[in-house]
Amino acid sequence: MRFWLILILVFFALRYVLPIVLRLVLSSFVRKQMRNGGFVVPPQSQPGPPTTPGQVRVEYTPPVAAENEKPQGFKGGEYVDFEEVK
């Protein structure tokens, strides 16, 4: 009987008391972080000069592979027969 009573008390504590306590603790933590400036959004990168309408500005171009790095005589690979399974 004592076990069931303790189990019921623990259940009610977890179900009703714990959310209230967590809400109070988290709200105080968030207030403290906002006061200290803990949640700071980093500034966005500064764009270059504004482009006129119709112009395109490229930020990054990938490097081009040299011709000698490509395999000689490579025609695509081995053909694998495909069969659709339904």
C-alpha positions as CSV (number, residue, x, y, z in Angstrom):
1,M,0.0,0.0,0.0
2,R,2.8,2.4,0.9
3,F,4.5,1.7,-2.5
4,W,1.3,2.7,-4.4
5,L,0.9,5.9,-2.4
6,I,4.5,6.9,-3.2
7,L,4.0,6.0,-6.8
8,I,0.9,8.2,-7.1
9,L,2.6,11.1,-5.3
10,V,5.6,10.9,-7.7
11,F,3.2,10.7,-10.7
12,F,1.3,13.9,-9.6
13,A,4.6,15.7,-8.8
14,L,5.9,14.9,-12.3
15,R,2.6,15.6,-14.0
16,Y,1.6,18.9,-12.3
17,V,4.5,20.4,-10.3
18,L,7.5,19.7,-12.6
19,P,6.2,21.8,-15.6
20,I,5.5,24.8,-13.3
21,V,9.0,24.6,-11.9
22,L,10.6,24.2,-15.3
23,R,8.7,27.1,-16.7
24,L,9.9,29.3,-13.8
25,V,13.5,28.2,-14.1
26,L,13.6,28.6,-17.9
27,S,12.0,32.0,-17.9
28,S,14.5,33.3,-15.3
29,F,17.3,31.8,-17.4
30,V,16.0,33.5,-20.6
31,R,15.6,36.8,-18.8
32,K,19.1,36.6,-17.5
33,Q,20.6,35.8,-20.9
34,M,18.7,38.6,-22.5
35,R,19.9,41.0,-19.9
36,N,23.5,39.9,-20.4
37,G,23.2,39.8,-24.2
38,G,23.7,36.1,-24.3
39,F,21.5,35.6,-27.4
40,V,23.3,37.7,-30.0
41,V,22.6,37.2,-33.6
42,P,25.9,37.6,-35.6
43,P,25.8,40.3,-38.2
44,Q,25.4,39.3,-41.8
45,S,28.3,39.6,-44.2
46,Q,28.4,43.1,-45.7
47,P,27.5,43.0,-49.4
48,G,29.8,44.7,-51.9
49,P,28.7,47.6,-54.0
50,P,25.1,47.4,-55.1
51,T,24.5,46.1,-58.6
52,T,22.4,47.8,-61.1
53,P,19.3,46.0,-62.4
54,G,20.2,43.4,-65.0
55,Q,23.7,42.7,-63.7
56,V,24.8,39.4,-62.0
57,R,27.3,39.3,-59.2
58,V,29.1,35.9,-58.6
59,E,30.4,35.4,-55.0
60,Y,32.2,32.1,-55.6
61,T,33.4,30.2,-58.6
62,P,34.6,26.6,-58.1
63,P,38.1,25.8,-59.3
64,V,38.4,24.2,-62.8
65,A,40.0,20.7,-63.0
66,A,43.1,20.6,-65.1
67,E,43.0,18.5,-68.2
68,N,45.8,16.2,-67.0
69,E,43.8,15.2,-63.9
70,K,41.0,13.6,-66.1
71,P,41.6,9.9,-66.9
72,Q,42.5,9.3,-70.5
73,G,40.1,7.2,-72.6
74,F,37.3,7.2,-70.0
75,K,34.0,6.7,-71.7
76,G,31.6,6.6,-68.8
77,G,31.9,3.4,-66.9
78,E,30.3,0.0,-66.9
79,Y,26.8,-0.6,-68.0
80,V,24.5,-2.2,-65.3
81,D,21.2,-3.6,-66.5
82,F,18.3,-2.1,-64.5
83,E,15.2,-4.0,-63.7
84,E,12.3,-2.2,-62.0
85,V,10.9,-4.0,-59.0
86,K,7.3,-3.4,-58.1
